[in-house]
Amino acid sequence: MAGLLRAGSTLVSTNYATDPDALAARDILGVNLGNRPTAETLTTLAELAATGELRVRIDAEVPLADAPAIVAKARAGHATGKTVIVP
């Protein structure tokens, strides 16, 4: 994807696939964005969800057998929220 960007662009990767130094040589800002939550952070998020202050949009609740199809839908850009796999 980086080859499609022009100078002055920004590339953000959520799987640490960006080489910021190589991109900087092309005048592109490269950012690796990650999340390493602590137990304290997860507890806070759970509390916010429980009180309704944090809302998560659920796109689908599917059994494990249907998971491959729903993952394909999400990868194609057609998901509108999170997917919950249920027993």
C-alpha contacts under 8 A as a table, 3 or more apart, distances in Angstrom:
res1	aa1	res2	aa2	distance
1	M	4	L	5.47
1	M	5	L	7.24
2	A	5	L	5.45
2	A	11	L	7.15
2	A	23	L	7.87
5	L	9	S	6.20
5	L	28	I	7.78
6	R	9	S	5.85
6	R	28	I	7.41
7	A	26	R	6.24
7	A	27	D	4.94
7	A	28	I	5.49
8	G	27	D	5.63
8	G	28	I	5.29
8	G	29	L	7.24
9	S	27	D	7.60
9	S	28	I	5.10
9	S	29	L	6.35
10	T	28	I	5.62
10	T	29	L	4.59
10	T	30	G	5.92
10	T	31	V	7.63
11	L	18	T	7.59
11	L	28	I	7.27
11	L	29	L	6.21
11	L	30	G	4.93
11	L	31	V	6.19
12	V	18	T	7.37
12	V	30	G	6.07
12	V	31	V	4.75
12	V	32	N	5.84
12	V	33	L	6.57
13	S	16	Y	5.70
13	S	17	A	6.01
13	S	18	T	5.95
13	S	30	G	7.94
13	S	31	V	6.30
13	S	32	N	4.93
13	S	33	L	5.91
14	T	17	A	7.64
14	T	32	N	6.04
14	T	33	L	4.99
14	T	34	G	5.79
15	N	32	N	7.17
15	N	33	L	7.51
15	N	34	G	7.27
16	Y	32	N	4.99
16	Y	33	L	7.03
16	Y	34	G	7.52
17	A	32	N	7.16
18	T	30	G	6.04
18	T	31	V	6.55
18	T	32	N	5.99
19	D	22	A	5.49
19	D	23	L	6.28
19	D	30	G	6.58
20	P	23	L	5.14
20	P	24	A	5.95
20	P	29	L	6.66
20	P	30	G	4.38
20	P	31	V	6.38
21	D	24	A	5.04
21	D	25	A	6.47
21	D	30	G	7.76
22	A	25	A	5.34
22	A	26	R	7.08
23	L	26	R	5.20
23	L	27	D	6.46
23	L	28	I	5.02
23	L	29	L	6.34
23	L	30	G	5.94
24	A	27	D	4.77
24	A	28	I	5.07
24	A	29	L	5.88
24	A	30	G	7.09
25	A	28	I	7.38
37	P	40	E	7.95
37	P	41	T	5.81
37	P	42	L	6.50
38	T	41	T	5.13
38	T	42	L	6.30
39	A	42	L	5.16
39	A	43	T	6.07
40	E	43	T	5.10
40	E	44	T	6.22
41	T	44	T	5.12
41	T	45	L	6.22
42	L	45	L	5.04
42	L	46	A	6.09
43	T	46	A	5.08
43	T	47	E	6.19
44	T	47	E	5.11
44	T	48	L	6.21
45	L	48	L	5.07
45	L	49	A	6.13
45	L	54	L	7.35
46	A	49	A	5.07
46	A	50	A	6.07
47	E	50	A	5.01
47	E	51	T	6.30
48	L	51	T	5.28
48	L	52	G	6.17
48	L	53	E	5.04
48	L	54	L	5.14
49	A	52	G	5.08
49	A	53	E	5.93
49	A	54	L	4.57
49	A	55	R	6.10
49	A	56	V	7.98
50	A	53	E	7.70
50	A	54	L	7.90
51	T	54	L	7.61
52	G	55	R	6.21
56	V	81	G	7.55
56	V	82	K	7.40
57	R	80	T	7.58
57	R	81	G	4.88
57	R	82	K	6.13
58	I	61	E	7.50
58	I	80	T	7.83
58	I	81	G	5.02
58	I	82	K	4.75
58	I	83	T	6.03
58	I	84	V	7.24
59	D	79	A	6.45
59	D	80	T	5.54
59	D	81	G	4.37
59	D	82	K	5.29
59	D	83	T	5.67
60	A	81	G	7.70
60	A	82	K	6.91
60	A	83	T	4.91
60	A	84	V	6.21
61	E	83	T	5.92
61	E	84	V	4.66
61	E	85	I	5.70
61	E	86	V	6.36
62	V	65	A	7.96
62	V	66	D	6.03
62	V	67	A	6.59
62	V	70	I	7.93
62	V	83	T	7.50
62	V	84	V	6.39
62	V	85	I	5.02
62	V	86	V	5.75
63	P	66	D	5.52
63	P	67	A	6.66
63	P	85	I	5.48
63	P	86	V	4.94
63	P	87	P	5.69
64	L	67	A	5.08
64	L	85	I	5.83
64	L	86	V	6.65
64	L	87	P	6.83
65	A	68	P	7.40
66	D	69	A	5.69
66	D	70	I	6.55
67	A	70	I	5.19
67	A	71	V	6.03
67	A	85	I	7.04
68	P	71	V	5.16
68	P	72	A	6.20
69	A	72	A	5.10
69	A	73	K	6.31
70	I	73	K	4.95
70	I	74	A	6.30
70	I	83	T	7.76
71	V	74	A	5.05
71	V	75	R	6.13
72	A	75	R	5.09
72	A	76	A	6.16
73	K	76	A	5.17
73	K	77	G	6.61
73	K	78	H	5.50
73	K	79	A	6.32
74	A	77	G	5.16
74	A	78	H	5.38
74	A	79	A	4.66
75	R	78	H	7.43
79	A	82	K	7.53
